Every structure is written in structure tokens, then in C-alpha cells.
Amino acid sequence: MSKIFLALFVIILVVFFILNINFPLKKHEIYGKYVNRNFDKPICCVEAPHTEDTLILYEDKTFESKFYGAGTYILYNGINPEIELFYKDFNHSSSAIYKTYFLNGIFEKPKIMLNADMNHYYEKLD
């Protein structure tokens, strides 16, 4: 009887980890269009868009969006992939940097997290 409970516990534990693991992304999976989701939550930070926005990441390490404008980015693609966006500040007089990370769960589209507490993110379209 205890072997059955142990086996059941291990199976539940494995399923839990598989459903909650952040799978690494291949470079070709990162490029493309991302749409801003859950932006209507209370404003938590000025570095993230709180209106409809589309972020396009190009293979040549450039990006564009209505909120950030045009800029460049650096990928840190490991077990937990990260991205750094380099763009002009809102007053266009200085440079700004926004560093965040990707989430890639099973049965989900890749996401660029903007605020994990508010579940605010860019979700990949294609």
C-alpha cells in the first residue's frame, strides 16, 4: 500500500514540475511579434506599457514598438533566457535600458515578462 502512495506522489510531483518548468528557447523562437497583455492592471512602473502595444524583435538585434520606439537588444539565452532593451528615454534626450526575462511553459506561447506580480507580459503572436 505504501509503495502505491509513494509512486502516486512521485507521479504527481513529476507532473507538477513539468507543468511549471520554464523551457529554454531556441533563438529562432525568440524573434517575432509580441503583444502586450494584462496592461489594464494598476500602473506599477513607468518602464512598461500600460496601453495596447506590439513589440517586434528582429534577428539583427533591433526591435520596434509604439511604447519603446526603435532600439536594440541583447539576449542572454540560457536556462532562464533574459533580454535587455536599449532605447531612447521618453524625452529622447537620454538612453534607457529595460532588462527582463522570458517565460516558456509547456502548452504556452513564449512571454516576455514585464511585471510578474501583476501578470503583465508580452505574448508571442507568431
N, C-alpha and C positions, 0 to 999 in steps of 0.2 A: 504494500500500500504506500509506504513512504517513497519507494522508487518512482511510482506513478506521479506523486506530488512533486518530486524533485524534477522529473522530466517535464511536467507541465510548467513548472516555474521557469526552467531553462528556456523552453519554447516561448513563453510569454516575454521573457527578458530579451531574447533574440529578436522577436517581432518588434518590441518597443524600440530597441536600438536601430533596427533597420528603418523604421518609420521616422526616427528623429535624427538620423545622421545627416551631416552636410557633405554631399558627394563632391569631389573635386570637379572642376570644369575644364574642358579642353579649350584651347584658345579660340578655335572656330565657333564654339558655343557661346563665347562671351560677346562677340561682335553682333551688332544689330540694333533694333529699336526696342526701347523700354518705355513703358507708360507709367506715369505717376499714379499710385493707388493709395487710398485712405488719407488723402490730403486734407479732407474736411474736418479732421480732428482738431482739438485746440492747438493753437500755434505754440510750438515748443522751442523752435530755433529758427533763426533768420537765414541759416545756410541751406535750408531745404525748401523746395517749392510747396506752397500751400494753395496752388491753383492747378488746373489741368496742365500737364507738361509732358513732352516726349523727349527723351534723351536718346541720341543716336551715337553709338560707338563705332568708329570706323577702324579698319585694320591698320591704317597708317598712324595709329595712336593719337588721332584727333577725335573730337566729339562736337556735337552741337545740340542745343536745346533753347527753348524760349527763355527759360529761367536763368541758366548759366551763360548763355550766349555760345560763342565758339571758343574752343580751347584744346588743350592736350591732356593726355592721361598716362599714368604709369600703372601697369598691372603687377601685382605680387601674387603669382599663381602657385600656391602650394596646397597644403591640406585645407586651409581656410583662405581662399582667394580674397585679396583686397584690391582696392582701386583708389588712386589719388587723382582728383580732377584739378587741373590748373586753369584758371580763368581770370578775367578781369573783374575786379570788385564792382559793386553796383554803381559807384560813382565814376567808374572807368579810369580812375587815376592810379590805382594800385592793383597788384596781383593778389589773388586769393587761392587758397588750397582747401579742398574738401576731401577728407580721407574716410573711407567706409569699407564695407565688406560685402561679399556675395553670399547668398544662401542658395543651396541647390538640393532640395529634399526630393525624395522619391515621389513620383507621380505629381510633381510640381514643376512649374516653369522657373528658370533662374530668376533671382531677385537681387537687386542692389538695395541694401537696407539704408534707410535714411534715419529712422528712429524705431528701434526695436520695441520700446515700451508702448508706443502708440500704434505699432504695426504699420508704419508708414514706409513705403518702399517703391522702387521702380520695378515693374514686372516685364520680363521679356515678351515681346509680341511674336517674333518670328524665329 
